[in-house]
Amino acid sequence: MRTIDSFAAAVHRKRREHGLTLGEVAEKAGYSASYLSKLLNGHRALLPAVVRDLDTALVADGELVKVAAEQRGDSRPMTRPVQLPAATAGFVGREKELQAMDRALITQGRPGVTVTIVIEGGFWTGKTALAVQWASGVQTRFPGGCLFADLRGLAPGAPADPEEILDGFLLALGVSATELGSSSLQARVARYRSLLAERPAVVILDNVAGYRQAEWLLPGAGSVVLVTSRERQSGLLARTGGTAVELPPLPRRHALDLLGRRIGETRTRADDAAAELVVERCGSLPMTILIAAEYLQRHRETSLTELAEQLDSEKTRLDLFTSSDPAVNIHGVVDVSYLALPPMARRVFRYVGIGPANVFGTESVAVLAQLDSERAEGSLRLLAEAHLVEPLPDGRYRISYLLRAYAHQRALVEERLCEVERAHDRALCWYAATAWNANNTLIPNWAVSGITPGSLADVEPMSFEDGGFEAAMAWCEREVATALQVARNARTYGAKDILWLLPTAFLPYFVLTRSWNTWLVAAHDGLAAARTAGSGAGIARSLEALGWVEHELGRTEDGMAHLEEALRRHGDLDDDRSLAWTAYSLGLAYTSCGRTADARELHELADRLFAAAGVRVGLAVNRAALADVCDLLGLTDKGMEYALDALERAESFSSKAVAGIAHQRIGLLLSRRGEHRAALRHFDDALAARRRGWQRWHAAETLIARADALCGIGQIDQARNTYRRSLEVLDELRDLRAVDVRAKLARLEAGHV
């Protein structure tokens, strides 16, 4: 018992030096007093992790570890390898990921537990750099040092042999070559884990293909293993209970910081817009930014703007990242991931590359690749697991600029050109038809789509019959930007009319949500496409959309001119539904500039046309507009009659949007009469109908009217708060009416009601 007594004696000597009882030592080390007593009396094994905890608790500076090793008869020389590669120069950002790794070490770092952290991410995101950065900060806490190996699981060339790496680790830990040569694989694995159980280490397994490749190299209890991989490592995480750290591209500010550090901040600040384009088109990947920076340093005559233009073209985007050096050759790096995919997923990846948008849903990919939704979704999941596409919170996916260029090049080589063109046409037709279905659900019988069955060959658009208004609104909110990108990037010659049909299809959505910037872009895109196609109907509808949004933005003269031309064109084409909507919107414009009699004439025309065409929503909103016009003309009873009729019609719709319009109109009419308390009830009903996010503009409109009514009855504090609520929305939307609201607030503060 002499050797056992020597360890116990050392513990008791150290605790007396610090004036601690045995119970206090046990508490500081994280064990029970009973367990510690049994350990010191030889009834429990001297586990290395427990010994280290006692050494730390008693500030013994390794003395207890040495005594315990002698007591166990462990006389091997202590070796502490530190195999970390050099840290990346100019490492930036990644605070969130480093903190997640710190938390994993704290929460999982209990005695007898191996902490496993798996860093997953796409190519060139800096997974190895992150692992090295973190390990360099914690490795001094591990007596076994740091072991590092590149398993080349997804890299050009053959993957590393785990058995060879195991032997290398053992040699680094002090095991002789003679012992290795005489031991079986199982014995060497056991030896490796025993050594790291005694002297825990940080083990970095870089570029792992899967659990089987890393299995023999997973350390014993007390160590930390860092795994990096370009693929999802669900199996490894399930077996180890590890923590997954997803490593995305750098945030924009950190990407710009990295570029500035390499080429000089003065140069990036001199052309910050071009610098932002460069990092965006580099995918915000650390490696691509470093390659771009090195190119700019060697070619001082090349400006950031010129490099951004080179990176904008799918034909030349990858040239900068193509090299004879495998480490910086994007083709070789992505080839490994691409060729590891099953054939179906590779085909879907190619079609995503030739698709007209960077963001896409399962349905649109199914149309592109002519697959059913189930197989398309399965392939997209595989691509996401390989970090070749990025899943988004709304269920869609996004592909980076660089991967899209790679996939595009693959498609041009591996797909027939005629199939590529057909895929473009299918995508365009699908988006156009689905957009019309969605917007015709938002406002039933809005307009005749103009899409013929012949133009929808091999395409089945989405239907919104089951989900109704909410499903249609959700699709528009999610897909409008992508759909407009599809129309803008279309490379088709067989469906020219669809190029204007798609932008103009979203007019109901724009009218309801007041998404002015997107609306304005869509109107201009549609008009340009319609003129190119020589389509009279397209020009008329695009002018209608353009005039309406110009009026909404305060460009009333331009708006009225375009609406008047659209009205004439729709009349010549005998398109009564489009004529009715144009008369309605032009009537609103006329009202806003004081042409009340002309406005009444237009709204009465719209009323007759809506009634004849059976456009119930149009009839309801137009009656609300007629109510305003009649009231302004002094026909107050007629105005209220129209307003109440609009409300009655609105209440028959499943969507409350039109009811909000009717209540708002009634409230305004009552306020003009001085009946402010009655008006407030309708403003409250209007607000209740305008709770959705896409109705923020309408809600702000009602809040302003409500605050005006509160002023009318002397409730100044409530009015002030209501104006401020409207101002929050208007500032967020960058609406110019915020100026008027601030003026009203200023008058209240000055005591002028």
Secondary structure by P-SEA (a helix, b strand, c coil): caaaaaaaaaaaaaaaaacccaaaaaaaacccaaaaaaaaaccccccaaaaaaaaaaacccaaaaaaaaaaacccccbbbbbcccccccccccaaaaaaaaaaaaaaaccccbbbbbbbbbcccccaaaaaaaaaaaccccccccbbbbccccccccccccaaaaaaaaaaaacccaaaaaaccaaaaaaaaaaaaaabbbbbbbcccccccccccccccccbbbbbbccccaaaaaaaccbbbbbbccccaaaaaaaaaaaacaaaaaacaaaaaaaaaaacccaaaaaaaaaaaaacccccaaaaaaaaacccccccccccccccccaaaaaaaaaaaccaaaaaaaaaaaacccccccaaaaaaaacccaaaaaaaaaaaaaacccccccccbbbbcaaaaaaaaaaaaacccaaaaaaaaaaaaaaaaaaaaaaaaaaccccccccccccccccccccccccccaaaaaaaaaacaaaaaaaaaaccccccaaaaaaaaacaaaaaaaccccaaaaaaaaaaaaaaaaaccaaaaaaaaaaaaaaaaaacaaaaaaaaaaaaaaaaaaacaaaaaaaaaaaaaaaaaaacaaaaaaaaaaaaaaaaaaacaaaaaaaaaaaaaaaaaaacaaaaaaaaaaaaaaaaaacccaaaaaaaaaaaaaaaaaacaaaaaaaaaaaaaaacccccaaaaaaaaaaaaaaaaaaacaaaaaaaaaaaaaaaaaaacccaaaaaaaaaaaaaaccc
